[in-house]
Protein backbone atom coordinates (compact mmCIF):
# COMPACT_ATOMS: atom_id res chain seq x y z
CA UNK A 1 0.00 0.00 0.00
CA UNK A 2 1.31 3.45 -0.87
CA UNK A 3 2.12 5.65 2.11
CA UNK A 4 -0.16 8.64 2.63
CA UNK A 5 2.00 11.75 2.18
CA UNK A 6 1.46 14.82 4.28
CA UNK A 7 0.30 17.94 2.49
CA UNK A 8 3.26 20.25 1.75
CA UNK A 9 3.08 23.99 1.39
CA UNK A 10 2.29 24.30 -2.33
CA UNK A 11 3.92 27.74 -2.53
CA UNK A 12 7.43 26.37 -1.91
CA UNK A 13 9.16 23.12 -2.85
CA UNK A 14 9.81 20.42 -0.27
CA UNK A 15 12.92 18.67 -1.55
CA UNK A 16 14.09 15.11 -1.00
CA UNK A 17 17.77 14.77 -1.96
CA UNK A 18 19.30 11.32 -2.57
CA UNK A 19 23.11 11.16 -2.74
CA UNK A 20 25.18 8.22 -3.93
CA UNK A 21 28.48 8.46 -2.00
CA UNK A 22 30.25 6.22 -4.53
CA UNK A 23 29.64 8.39 -7.59
CA UNK A 24 32.75 10.17 -8.82
CA UNK A 25 32.08 13.76 -7.83
CA UNK A 26 30.61 12.75 -4.48
CA UNK A 27 33.80 10.91 -3.54
CA UNK A 28 35.48 14.32 -3.44
CA UNK A 29 32.59 16.65 -2.58
CA UNK A 30 29.96 14.82 -0.51
CA UNK A 31 31.06 16.46 2.74
CA UNK A 32 30.68 19.88 1.13
CA UNK A 33 27.25 18.87 -0.21
CA UNK A 34 26.19 17.81 3.29
CA UNK A 35 27.47 21.09 4.74
CA UNK A 36 25.56 23.20 2.21
CA UNK A 37 22.21 21.49 2.83
CA UNK A 38 22.64 20.69 6.55
CA UNK A 39 20.68 23.67 7.87
CA UNK A 40 18.19 23.97 5.05
CA UNK A 41 14.76 23.16 6.51
CA UNK A 42 13.10 22.39 3.19
CA UNK A 43 15.69 19.84 2.01
CA UNK A 44 15.64 16.30 3.40
CA UNK A 45 18.98 14.67 2.56
CA UNK A 46 19.60 10.93 2.54
CA UNK A 47 22.89 9.20 1.61
CA UNK A 48 22.44 5.69 0.23
CA UNK A 49 24.47 2.69 1.37
CA UNK A 50 23.53 0.96 -1.91
CA UNK A 51 20.86 0.84 -4.60
CA UNK A 52 18.72 -1.34 -2.36
CA UNK A 53 18.13 1.65 -0.06
CA UNK A 54 16.42 3.76 -2.70
CA UNK A 55 12.90 2.34 -2.38
CA UNK A 56 12.82 2.87 1.38
CA UNK A 57 14.17 6.41 1.05
CA UNK A 58 11.46 7.28 -1.47
CA UNK A 59 8.81 5.99 0.95
CA UNK A 60 10.27 8.23 3.66
CA UNK A 61 10.18 11.21 1.33
CA UNK A 62 6.54 10.53 0.45
CA UNK A 63 5.60 10.53 4.14
CA UNK A 64 7.47 13.82 4.60
CA UNK A 65 5.42 15.49 1.87
CA UNK A 66 8.31 15.82 -0.60
CA UNK A 67 7.19 17.26 -3.93
CA UNK A 68 10.63 17.74 -5.53
CA UNK A 69 13.03 14.80 -5.82
CA UNK A 70 16.71 15.64 -6.37
CA UNK A 71 19.20 12.96 -7.39
CA UNK A 72 22.90 13.47 -6.68
CA UNK A 73 24.74 10.71 -8.50
CA UNK A 74 25.67 9.44 -11.92
CA UNK A 75 23.41 8.32 -14.75
CA UNK A 76 23.22 4.82 -13.28
CA UNK A 77 21.98 6.19 -9.95
CA UNK A 78 19.34 8.21 -11.81
CA UNK A 79 18.14 5.03 -13.56
CA UNK A 80 17.88 3.16 -10.24
CA UNK A 81 15.86 6.03 -8.74
CA UNK A 82 13.52 6.18 -11.74
CA UNK A 83 13.03 2.40 -11.61
CA UNK A 84 12.09 2.48 -7.92
CA UNK A 85 9.96 5.60 -8.37
CA UNK A 86 7.84 4.16 -11.18
CA UNK A 87 7.80 0.52 -10.07
CA UNK A 88 6.88 1.07 -6.40
CA UNK A 89 5.03 4.40 -6.92
CA UNK A 90 5.30 5.61 -3.30
CA UNK A 91 4.07 9.11 -4.18
CA UNK A 92 0.43 9.99 -4.75
CA UNK A 93 1.68 12.45 -7.38
CA UNK A 94 4.99 12.10 -9.21
CA UNK A 95 7.41 14.68 -7.80
CA UNK A 96 9.28 17.22 -9.87
CA UNK A 97 12.79 15.91 -10.68
CA UNK A 98 16.11 17.74 -10.26
CA UNK A 99 19.22 15.95 -11.55
CA UNK A 100 22.57 17.01 -10.08
CA UNK A 101 25.91 16.35 -11.85
CA UNK A 102 27.30 13.95 -9.25
CA UNK A 103 28.61 11.21 -11.56
CA UNK A 104 31.27 10.71 -14.19
CA UNK A 105 29.61 11.74 -17.46
CA UNK A 106 26.21 13.07 -16.25
CA UNK A 107 24.54 12.83 -19.66
CA UNK A 108 21.05 13.00 -18.18
CA UNK A 109 21.81 16.02 -16.00
CA UNK A 110 23.51 17.82 -18.89
CA UNK A 111 20.27 17.71 -20.86
CA UNK A 112 17.56 17.90 -18.21
CA UNK A 113 19.26 18.92 -14.95
CA UNK A 114 21.60 21.37 -13.25
CA UNK A 115 24.88 22.14 -14.96
CA UNK A 116 28.32 23.15 -13.73
CA UNK A 117 30.15 21.76 -10.71
CA UNK A 118 28.35 19.60 -8.18
CA UNK A 119 28.56 22.24 -5.45
CA UNK A 120 27.26 24.91 -7.82
CA UNK A 121 24.34 22.62 -8.59
CA UNK A 122 23.61 22.06 -4.87
CA UNK A 123 23.63 25.81 -4.24
CA UNK A 124 21.23 26.26 -7.15
CA UNK A 125 19.04 23.53 -5.63
CA UNK A 126 18.99 25.44 -2.33
CA UNK A 127 18.03 28.63 -4.15
CA UNK A 128 15.19 26.72 -5.82
CA UNK A 129 13.99 25.42 -2.46
CA UNK A 130 14.06 29.02 -1.14
CA UNK A 131 11.79 30.13 -3.97
CA UNK A 132 14.42 31.69 -6.26
CA UNK A 133 13.62 30.13 -9.65
CA UNK A 134 15.35 32.78 -11.75
CA UNK A 135 18.24 30.55 -12.81
CA UNK A 136 16.11 27.53 -13.68
CA UNK A 137 13.45 26.46 -16.14
CA UNK A 138 10.96 23.61 -16.21
CA UNK A 139 11.12 21.03 -19.03
CA UNK A 140 9.41 17.72 -19.69
CA UNK A 141 11.16 14.51 -20.62
CA UNK A 142 9.73 11.06 -21.30
CA UNK A 143 11.25 7.96 -19.72
CA UNK A 144 12.19 4.71 -21.37
CA UNK A 145 10.47 1.66 -19.88
CA UNK A 146 12.25 -1.60 -20.66
CA UNK A 147 10.81 -5.07 -20.13
CA UNK A 148 12.18 -8.45 -21.16
CA UNK A 149 15.75 -8.10 -19.86
CA UNK A 150 17.15 -11.35 -18.46
CA UNK A 151 16.43 -11.65 -14.74
CA UNK A 152 15.08 -8.10 -14.46
CA UNK A 153 11.82 -6.44 -13.48
CA UNK A 154 10.84 -3.41 -15.61
CA UNK A 155 13.64 -0.86 -15.90
CA UNK A 156 13.35 2.91 -16.36
CA UNK A 157 15.91 5.34 -17.74
CA UNK A 158 16.71 7.85 -20.45
CA UNK A 159 19.45 6.36 -22.66
CA UNK A 160 19.59 2.83 -24.14
CA UNK A 161 22.43 1.53 -26.26
CA UNK A 162 23.57 -1.78 -27.74
CA UNK A 163 26.08 -3.07 -30.26
CA UNK A 164 29.46 -1.36 -30.22
CA UNK A 165 28.10 1.24 -27.79
CA UNK A 166 28.64 -1.44 -25.13
CA UNK A 167 32.20 -2.01 -26.35
CA UNK A 168 32.75 1.75 -26.32
CA UNK A 169 31.71 2.01 -22.67
CA UNK A 170 34.08 -0.81 -21.73
CA UNK A 171 36.86 0.89 -23.73
CA UNK A 172 36.14 4.15 -21.90
CA UNK A 173 36.45 2.51 -18.47
CA UNK A 174 39.67 0.71 -19.41
CA UNK A 175 41.47 3.33 -21.50
CA UNK A 176 39.96 6.80 -20.97
CA UNK A 177 38.93 7.04 -17.32
CA UNK A 178 42.26 5.51 -16.26
CA UNK A 179 43.94 8.59 -17.77
CA UNK A 180 41.88 10.86 -15.52
CA UNK A 181 39.69 12.08 -18.40
CA UNK A 182 36.11 12.52 -17.17
CA UNK A 183 32.84 14.31 -17.79
CA UNK A 184 31.62 14.83 -21.36
CA UNK A 185 35.09 14.74 -22.90
CA UNK A 186 35.49 11.01 -22.12
CA UNK A 187 32.54 9.74 -24.22
CA UNK A 188 33.51 12.25 -26.92
CA UNK A 189 36.90 10.56 -27.22
CA UNK A 190 35.18 7.18 -27.32
CA UNK A 191 33.05 8.37 -30.27
CA UNK A 192 36.23 9.29 -32.15
CA UNK A 193 37.84 5.94 -31.30
CA UNK A 194 34.68 4.10 -32.40
CA UNK A 195 34.61 6.06 -35.66
CA UNK A 196 38.21 5.11 -36.36
CA UNK A 197 37.45 1.48 -35.52
CA UNK A 198 34.49 1.39 -37.93
CA UNK A 199 36.54 2.95 -40.71
CA UNK A 200 39.32 0.38 -40.20
CA UNK A 201 36.83 -2.51 -39.83
CA UNK A 202 38.19 -3.20 -36.34
CA UNK A 203 35.98 -6.03 -35.04
CA UNK A 204 35.79 -4.43 -31.58
CA UNK A 205 33.87 -1.52 -33.09
CA UNK A 206 32.63 -2.61 -36.51
CA UNK A 207 31.37 -6.18 -35.97
CA UNK A 208 27.58 -6.36 -36.41
CA UNK A 209 25.05 -7.77 -33.95
CA UNK A 210 22.01 -9.51 -35.54
CA UNK A 211 18.93 -7.72 -34.21
CA UNK A 212 15.28 -8.02 -35.18
CA UNK A 213 13.65 -4.59 -34.97
CA UNK A 214 9.99 -3.56 -34.80
CA UNK A 215 8.97 0.10 -34.58
CA UNK A 216 5.47 0.26 -33.09
CA UNK A 217 3.53 -2.26 -35.21
CA UNK A 218 5.99 -2.25 -38.13
CA UNK A 219 8.48 -5.12 -38.19
CA UNK A 220 11.53 -4.39 -40.31
CA UNK A 221 11.85 -7.83 -41.85
CA UNK A 222 14.65 -10.28 -40.97
CA UNK A 223 17.50 -9.57 -38.58
CA UNK A 224 19.43 -6.40 -39.27
CA UNK A 225 23.26 -6.41 -39.08
CA UNK A 226 23.44 -3.63 -36.47
CA UNK A 227 26.78 -2.04 -35.63
CA UNK A 228 25.34 0.24 -32.97
CA UNK A 229 21.86 1.27 -31.90
CA UNK A 230 20.72 3.93 -29.46
CA UNK A 231 17.30 4.87 -28.11
CA UNK A 232 16.80 7.97 -25.99
CA UNK A 233 14.27 10.51 -24.78
CA UNK A 234 16.93 13.18 -24.27
CA UNK A 235 17.08 16.25 -26.50
CA UNK A 236 20.90 16.26 -26.57
CA UNK A 237 23.69 13.89 -25.63
CA UNK A 238 27.21 14.66 -24.42
CA UNK A 239 28.98 17.61 -26.08
CA UNK A 240 25.64 18.72 -27.51
CA UNK A 241 25.39 15.81 -29.96
CA UNK A 242 21.95 15.12 -31.44
CA UNK A 243 22.33 11.95 -33.55
CA UNK A 244 18.65 11.54 -34.43
CA UNK A 245 16.61 12.91 -37.29
CA UNK A 246 13.35 10.96 -37.31
CA UNK A 247 10.21 12.96 -38.09
CA UNK A 248 7.59 10.79 -36.36
CA UNK A 249 5.83 12.49 -33.38
CA UNK A 250 6.53 9.75 -30.79
CA UNK A 251 8.86 10.29 -27.81
CA UNK A 252 11.47 7.53 -28.33
CA UNK A 253 14.32 8.54 -30.63
CA UNK A 254 15.97 5.51 -32.23
CA UNK A 255 19.08 5.70 -34.42
CA UNK A 256 21.18 2.82 -35.69
CA UNK A 257 23.98 1.99 -38.09
CA UNK A 258 24.15 -1.21 -40.14
CA UNK A 259 27.07 -3.20 -41.51
CA UNK A 260 28.73 -2.45 -43.84
CA UNK A 261 28.30 1.28 -43.19
CA UNK A 262 29.42 3.32 -46.17
CA UNK A 263 31.15 6.74 -46.40
CA UNK A 264 31.59 6.82 -42.65
CA UNK A 265 33.98 9.77 -42.47
CA UNK A 266 31.77 11.90 -44.71
CA UNK A 267 28.58 10.87 -42.95
CA UNK A 268 29.64 11.08 -39.30
CA UNK A 269 29.67 14.88 -38.76
CA UNK A 270 26.15 15.23 -40.19
CA UNK A 271 24.95 12.11 -38.37
CA UNK A 272 26.10 13.41 -34.99
CA UNK A 273 24.37 16.76 -35.56
CA UNK A 274 21.14 15.08 -36.65
CA UNK A 275 21.25 16.96 -39.94
CA UNK A 276 21.67 14.24 -42.56
CA UNK A 277 23.53 15.07 -45.74
CA UNK A 278 23.48 13.01 -48.92
CA UNK A 279 25.75 10.40 -47.32
CA UNK A 280 23.48 9.79 -44.31
CA UNK A 281 20.85 7.54 -45.85
CA UNK A 282 19.48 4.01 -45.58
CA UNK A 283 21.43 2.86 -48.64
CA UNK A 284 24.64 3.67 -46.76
CA UNK A 285 23.46 2.00 -43.55
CA UNK A 286 22.10 4.92 -41.46
CA UNK A 287 18.60 4.94 -39.97
CA UNK A 288 16.71 7.17 -37.53
CA UNK A 289 13.05 6.97 -36.49
CA UNK A 290 10.84 7.96 -33.57
CA UNK A 291 8.41 5.48 -32.05
CA UNK A 292 6.20 4.86 -29.05
CA UNK A 293 7.25 1.22 -28.63
CA UNK A 294 10.35 -0.53 -29.98
CA UNK A 295 10.85 -4.30 -29.86
CA UNK A 296 14.28 -5.85 -30.25
CA UNK A 297 15.05 -9.56 -30.70
CA UNK A 298 18.70 -10.13 -29.84
CA UNK A 299 21.23 -12.09 -27.82
CA UNK A 300 23.39 -9.25 -26.58
CA UNK A 301 24.34 -6.92 -23.78
CA UNK A 302 22.80 -3.48 -23.61
CA UNK A 303 23.31 -0.41 -21.49
CA UNK A 304 20.66 1.66 -19.76
CA UNK A 305 22.20 4.91 -18.50
CA UNK A 306 25.61 3.26 -18.17
CA UNK A 307 24.39 0.13 -16.32
CA UNK A 308 24.80 -3.19 -18.15
CA UNK A 309 21.99 -5.71 -18.73
CA UNK A 310 21.41 -8.71 -20.98
CA UNK A 311 18.76 -9.59 -23.56
CA UNK A 312 18.05 -13.11 -24.86
CA UNK A 313 15.84 -14.27 -27.73
CA UNK A 314 14.78 -17.25 -25.60
CA UNK A 315 13.05 -14.82 -23.26
CA UNK A 316 11.30 -13.01 -26.11
CA UNK A 317 11.75 -9.49 -27.39
CA UNK A 318 13.20 -6.66 -25.38
CA UNK A 319 10.40 -4.07 -25.30
CA UNK A 320 11.32 -0.40 -24.96
CA UNK A 321 8.28 1.81 -24.54
CA UNK A 322 7.27 5.30 -23.47
CA UNK A 323 7.27 5.10 -19.67
CA UNK A 324 5.50 8.43 -19.18
CA UNK A 325 6.78 11.96 -18.79
CA UNK A 326 8.38 13.73 -15.85
CA UNK A 327 8.78 17.42 -15.03
CA UNK A 328 12.43 18.35 -14.65
CA UNK A 329 14.04 21.53 -13.33
CA UNK A 330 17.19 22.41 -15.23
CA UNK A 331 19.62 25.32 -15.45
CA UNK A 332 18.46 27.94 -17.93
CA UNK A 333 20.14 27.60 -21.32
C-alpha positions as CSV (number, residue, x, y, z in Angstrom):
1,X,0.0,0.0,0.0
2,X,1.3,3.4,-0.9
3,X,2.1,5.6,2.1
4,X,-0.2,8.6,2.6
5,X,2.0,11.7,2.2
6,X,1.5,14.8,4.3
7,X,0.3,17.9,2.5
8,X,3.3,20.2,1.8
9,X,3.1,24.0,1.4
10,X,2.3,24.3,-2.3
11,X,3.9,27.7,-2.5
12,X,7.4,26.4,-1.9
13,X,9.2,23.1,-2.8
14,X,9.8,20.4,-0.3
15,X,12.9,18.7,-1.6
16,X,14.1,15.1,-1.0
17,X,17.8,14.8,-2.0
18,X,19.3,11.3,-2.6
19,X,23.1,11.2,-2.7
20,X,25.2,8.2,-3.9
21,X,28.5,8.5,-2.0
22,X,30.2,6.2,-4.5
23,X,29.6,8.4,-7.6
24,X,32.8,10.2,-8.8
25,X,32.1,13.8,-7.8
26,X,30.6,12.7,-4.5
27,X,33.8,10.9,-3.5
28,X,35.5,14.3,-3.4
29,X,32.6,16.6,-2.6
30,X,30.0,14.8,-0.5
31,X,31.1,16.5,2.7
32,X,30.7,19.9,1.1
33,X,27.2,18.9,-0.2
34,X,26.2,17.8,3.3
35,X,27.5,21.1,4.7
36,X,25.6,23.2,2.2
37,X,22.2,21.5,2.8
38,X,22.6,20.7,6.6
39,X,20.7,23.7,7.9
40,X,18.2,24.0,5.0
41,X,14.8,23.2,6.5
42,X,13.1,22.4,3.2
43,X,15.7,19.8,2.0
44,X,15.6,16.3,3.4
45,X,19.0,14.7,2.6
46,X,19.6,10.9,2.5
47,X,22.9,9.2,1.6
48,X,22.4,5.7,0.2
49,X,24.5,2.7,1.4
50,X,23.5,1.0,-1.9
51,X,20.9,0.8,-4.6
52,X,18.7,-1.3,-2.4
53,X,18.1,1.6,-0.1
54,X,16.4,3.8,-2.7
55,X,12.9,2.3,-2.4
56,X,12.8,2.9,1.4
57,X,14.2,6.4,1.0
58,X,11.5,7.3,-1.5
59,X,8.8,6.0,0.9
60,X,10.3,8.2,3.7
61,X,10.2,11.2,1.3
62,X,6.5,10.5,0.4
63,X,5.6,10.5,4.1
64,X,7.5,13.8,4.6
65,X,5.4,15.5,1.9
66,X,8.3,15.8,-0.6
67,X,7.2,17.3,-3.9
68,X,10.6,17.7,-5.5
69,X,13.0,14.8,-5.8
70,X,16.7,15.6,-6.4
71,X,19.2,13.0,-7.4
72,X,22.9,13.5,-6.7
73,X,24.7,10.7,-8.5
74,X,25.7,9.4,-11.9
75,X,23.4,8.3,-14.7
76,X,23.2,4.8,-13.3
77,X,22.0,6.2,-10.0
78,X,19.3,8.2,-11.8
79,X,18.1,5.0,-13.6
80,X,17.9,3.2,-10.2
81,X,15.9,6.0,-8.7
82,X,13.5,6.2,-11.7
83,X,13.0,2.4,-11.6
84,X,12.1,2.5,-7.9
85,X,10.0,5.6,-8.4
86,X,7.8,4.2,-11.2
87,X,7.8,0.5,-10.1
88,X,6.9,1.1,-6.4
89,X,5.0,4.4,-6.9
90,X,5.3,5.6,-3.3
91,X,4.1,9.1,-4.2
92,X,0.4,10.0,-4.8
93,X,1.7,12.5,-7.4
94,X,5.0,12.1,-9.2
95,X,7.4,14.7,-7.8
96,X,9.3,17.2,-9.9
97,X,12.8,15.9,-10.7
98,X,16.1,17.7,-10.3
99,X,19.2,16.0,-11.6
100,X,22.6,17.0,-10.1
101,X,25.9,16.3,-11.8
102,X,27.3,13.9,-9.3
103,X,28.6,11.2,-11.6
104,X,31.3,10.7,-14.2
105,X,29.6,11.7,-17.5
106,X,26.2,13.1,-16.2
107,X,24.5,12.8,-19.7
108,X,21.0,13.0,-18.2
109,X,21.8,16.0,-16.0
110,X,23.5,17.8,-18.9
111,X,20.3,17.7,-20.9
112,X,17.6,17.9,-18.2
113,X,19.3,18.9,-15.0
114,X,21.6,21.4,-13.3
115,X,24.9,22.1,-15.0
116,X,28.3,23.1,-13.7
117,X,30.1,21.8,-10.7
118,X,28.3,19.6,-8.2
119,X,28.6,22.2,-5.5
120,X,27.3,24.9,-7.8
121,X,24.3,22.6,-8.6
122,X,23.6,22.1,-4.9
123,X,23.6,25.8,-4.2
124,X,21.2,26.3,-7.1
125,X,19.0,23.5,-5.6
126,X,19.0,25.4,-2.3
127,X,18.0,28.6,-4.1
128,X,15.2,26.7,-5.8
129,X,14.0,25.4,-2.5
130,X,14.1,29.0,-1.1
131,X,11.8,30.1,-4.0
132,X,14.4,31.7,-6.3
133,X,13.6,30.1,-9.6
134,X,15.3,32.8,-11.8
135,X,18.2,30.5,-12.8
136,X,16.1,27.5,-13.7
137,X,13.5,26.5,-16.1
138,X,11.0,23.6,-16.2
139,X,11.1,21.0,-19.0
140,X,9.4,17.7,-19.7
141,X,11.2,14.5,-20.6
142,X,9.7,11.1,-21.3
143,X,11.3,8.0,-19.7
144,X,12.2,4.7,-21.4
145,X,10.5,1.7,-19.9
146,X,12.3,-1.6,-20.7
147,X,10.8,-5.1,-20.1
148,X,12.2,-8.5,-21.2
149,X,15.7,-8.1,-19.9
150,X,17.2,-11.3,-18.5
151,X,16.4,-11.7,-14.7
152,X,15.1,-8.1,-14.5
153,X,11.8,-6.4,-13.5
154,X,10.8,-3.4,-15.6
155,X,13.6,-0.9,-15.9
156,X,13.4,2.9,-16.4
157,X,15.9,5.3,-17.7
158,X,16.7,7.9,-20.4
159,X,19.4,6.4,-22.7
160,X,19.6,2.8,-24.1
161,X,22.4,1.5,-26.3
162,X,23.6,-1.8,-27.7
163,X,26.1,-3.1,-30.3
164,X,29.5,-1.4,-30.2
165,X,28.1,1.2,-27.8
166,X,28.6,-1.4,-25.1
167,X,32.2,-2.0,-26.4
168,X,32.8,1.8,-26.3
169,X,31.7,2.0,-22.7
170,X,34.1,-0.8,-21.7
171,X,36.9,0.9,-23.7
172,X,36.1,4.2,-21.9
173,X,36.4,2.5,-18.5
174,X,39.7,0.7,-19.4
175,X,41.5,3.3,-21.5
176,X,40.0,6.8,-21.0
177,X,38.9,7.0,-17.3
178,X,42.3,5.5,-16.3
179,X,43.9,8.6,-17.8
180,X,41.9,10.9,-15.5
181,X,39.7,12.1,-18.4
182,X,36.1,12.5,-17.2
183,X,32.8,14.3,-17.8
184,X,31.6,14.8,-21.4
185,X,35.1,14.7,-22.9
186,X,35.5,11.0,-22.1
187,X,32.5,9.7,-24.2
188,X,33.5,12.3,-26.9
189,X,36.9,10.6,-27.2
190,X,35.2,7.2,-27.3
191,X,33.1,8.4,-30.3
192,X,36.2,9.3,-32.1
193,X,37.8,5.9,-31.3
194,X,34.7,4.1,-32.4
195,X,34.6,6.1,-35.7
196,X,38.2,5.1,-36.4
197,X,37.5,1.5,-35.5
198,X,34.5,1.4,-37.9
199,X,36.5,3.0,-40.7
200,X,39.3,0.4,-40.2
201,X,36.8,-2.5,-39.8
202,X,38.2,-3.2,-36.3
203,X,36.0,-6.0,-35.0
204,X,35.8,-4.4,-31.6
205,X,33.9,-1.5,-33.1
206,X,32.6,-2.6,-36.5
207,X,31.4,-6.2,-36.0
208,X,27.6,-6.4,-36.4
209,X,25.0,-7.8,-34.0
210,X,22.0,-9.5,-35.5
211,X,18.9,-7.7,-34.2
212,X,15.3,-8.0,-35.2
213,X,13.6,-4.6,-35.0
214,X,10.0,-3.6,-34.8
215,X,9.0,0.1,-34.6
216,X,5.5,0.3,-33.1
217,X,3.5,-2.3,-35.2
218,X,6.0,-2.3,-38.1
219,X,8.5,-5.1,-38.2
220,X,11.5,-4.4,-40.3
221,X,11.9,-7.8,-41.9
222,X,14.7,-10.3,-41.0
223,X,17.5,-9.6,-38.6
224,X,19.4,-6.4,-39.3
225,X,23.3,-6.4,-39.1
226,X,23.4,-3.6,-36.5
227,X,26.8,-2.0,-35.6
228,X,25.3,0.2,-33.0
229,X,21.9,1.3,-31.9
230,X,20.7,3.9,-29.5
231,X,17.3,4.9,-28.1
232,X,16.8,8.0,-26.0
233,X,14.3,10.5,-24.8
234,X,16.9,13.2,-24.3
235,X,17.1,16.3,-26.5
236,X,20.9,16.3,-26.6
237,X,23.7,13.9,-25.6
238,X,27.2,14.7,-24.4
239,X,29.0,17.6,-26.1
240,X,25.6,18.7,-27.5
241,X,25.4,15.8,-30.0
242,X,22.0,15.1,-31.4
243,X,22.3,11.9,-33.6
244,X,18.7,11.5,-34.4
245,X,16.6,12.9,-37.3
246,X,13.4,11.0,-37.3
247,X,10.2,13.0,-38.1
248,X,7.6,10.8,-36.4
249,X,5.8,12.5,-33.4
250,X,6.5,9.8,-30.8
251,X,8.9,10.3,-27.8
252,X,11.5,7.5,-28.3
253,X,14.3,8.5,-30.6
254,X,16.0,5.5,-32.2
255,X,19.1,5.7,-34.4
256,X,21.2,2.8,-35.7
257,X,24.0,2.0,-38.1
258,X,24.1,-1.2,-40.1
259,X,27.1,-3.2,-41.5
260,X,28.7,-2.5,-43.8
261,X,28.3,1.3,-43.2
262,X,29.4,3.3,-46.2
263,X,31.2,6.7,-46.4
264,X,31.6,6.8,-42.6
265,X,34.0,9.8,-42.5
266,X,31.8,11.9,-44.7
267,X,28.6,10.9,-43.0
268,X,29.6,11.1,-39.3
269,X,29.7,14.9,-38.8
270,X,26.2,15.2,-40.2
271,X,25.0,12.1,-38.4
272,X,26.1,13.4,-35.0
273,X,24.4,16.8,-35.6
274,X,21.1,15.1,-36.6
275,X,21.2,17.0,-39.9
276,X,21.7,14.2,-42.6
277,X,23.5,15.1,-45.7
278,X,23.5,13.0,-48.9
279,X,25.8,10.4,-47.3
280,X,23.5,9.8,-44.3
281,X,20.8,7.5,-45.8
282,X,19.5,4.0,-45.6
283,X,21.4,2.9,-48.6
284,X,24.6,3.7,-46.8
285,X,23.5,2.0,-43.5
286,X,22.1,4.9,-41.5
287,X,18.6,4.9,-40.0
288,X,16.7,7.2,-37.5
289,X,13.1,7.0,-36.5
290,X,10.8,8.0,-33.6
291,X,8.4,5.5,-32.0
292,X,6.2,4.9,-29.1
293,X,7.3,1.2,-28.6
294,X,10.3,-0.5,-30.0
295,X,10.8,-4.3,-29.9
296,X,14.3,-5.8,-30.3
297,X,15.1,-9.6,-30.7
298,X,18.7,-10.1,-29.8
299,X,21.2,-12.1,-27.8
300,X,23.4,-9.3,-26.6
301,X,24.3,-6.9,-23.8
302,X,22.8,-3.5,-23.6
303,X,23.3,-0.4,-21.5
304,X,20.7,1.7,-19.8
305,X,22.2,4.9,-18.5
306,X,25.6,3.3,-18.2
307,X,24.4,0.1,-16.3
308,X,24.8,-3.2,-18.2
309,X,22.0,-5.7,-18.7
310,X,21.4,-8.7,-21.0
311,X,18.8,-9.6,-23.6
312,X,18.0,-13.1,-24.9
313,X,15.8,-14.3,-27.7
314,X,14.8,-17.2,-25.6
315,X,13.1,-14.8,-23.3
316,X,11.3,-13.0,-26.1
317,X,11.8,-9.5,-27.4
318,X,13.2,-6.7,-25.4
319,X,10.4,-4.1,-25.3
320,X,11.3,-0.4,-25.0
321,X,8.3,1.8,-24.5
322,X,7.3,5.3,-23.5
323,X,7.3,5.1,-19.7
324,X,5.5,8.4,-19.2
325,X,6.8,12.0,-18.8
326,X,8.4,13.7,-15.8
327,X,8.8,17.4,-15.0
328,X,12.4,18.4,-14.7
329,X,14.0,21.5,-13.3
330,X,17.2,22.4,-15.2
331,X,19.6,25.3,-15.4
332,X,18.5,27.9,-17.9
333,X,20.1,27.6,-21.3
